[in-house]
Amino acid sequence: MAIFGGPDAPEMAMSAEAERASLDRNVLLVDFRTPPTTGSWQVEEADAAGAAAHRALRQAAFVEAQGLFAGTDLDATDDDPRAVTLVARGTSGAVLGGVRLAPADPGGPDVGWWTGSRLVVTPDAPRGLGAALVTAACARAEQAGVLRFDATVQQRYAGLFGRLGWQPTGTAEIGGRPHTTMTWPIGRIAALAAATKQPLGDLLGGFHLGGAGYVGDDGAPVPGTDVIAACDAILPSMVERDPGWAGWCGVLVNVNDLSAMGAAPLGLLDAVGARDASFAARVLAGLREASRAWGVPVLGGHTQLGVPASLSVT
């Protein structure tokens, strides 16, 4: 045998001992004697026929076989035009399984919180197909730019999801059967947090944050008083995506931070940047609703038009 050689290269032949030593050193070796294996399925975004086949599998599994739903498992998510169905097709083109993902609130705005559901495979599906569909759904969710991706899975399958990297968040009961609520850690969010937080130690060197004895970063005590101050900025991309929800969250994150410091909210200030008055009104509408919900008055702030979207609340 000749490494990278063929029938017309006898000059490259070597002794068995030399060949074995060469194999040990050769990190690029490919064994061409073993034919490459081909996958027995392919995961793709479903067309109309694929979505119909997925619904048929759901009906057979969740309604007829398991009795989790009475009559049908169809719900509002099936009518949501933003919902995505992924299916696995075998070599013959038949649908062997599928999974659905969509915004968590079918009737509400897309705030970046999505859920996966209705994972199903045929009884004779190839081993590993379910895991492949779950992995594909996670990749598709991250491709859509979601901020959170959750699922409620039957307890007997929680181990599978855990091995794939999902994290349990609680328990639930559907159709009289125990389920586990789980979340997929969005890697880019963790990476962003690590990348942006890591430099803070050096950047804040020389400051005496919160005064002597201060511990924490959710809010800062105002020296000589019993007042806690908190300030948070909302990601500009979130303000652009859903200005009303961003306004609501500007209040929410500050109220949460005050609570973490053992404080109660007294009032807030806001700084809003917007391309025009119409866009600013949408941000302020969300902020106004949240201030009413938590009983925190807006005391003042700053508004700038003709600039990229931004929001900071104190």
ABEGO torsion letter per residue (X at the ends): XBBGBBAABAAABBBAAAAAAAAAABAABBBAABBBBBBABBBBBBBAAAAAAAAAAAAAAAAAAAGABBGBABBAAAABAABBBBBBBBAAGBBAEBBBBBBABAABBBAGBBBBBGBBBBAABBBGAAAAAAAAAAAAAAAAGBABBBBBBBAAAAAAAAAAGBBBAEBBBBGGBBBBBBBBBBAAAAAAAAAAAAAAAAAABGBBBGEBGBBEAABBBBBGBABBBBBBBBBAAAAAABAAAAAAAAAAAAAAAAAAAGBBBABBBBBBBBABAAAAAAAAAAAAAAAAAAGBBBAEEBBBBGBBBBBBBX
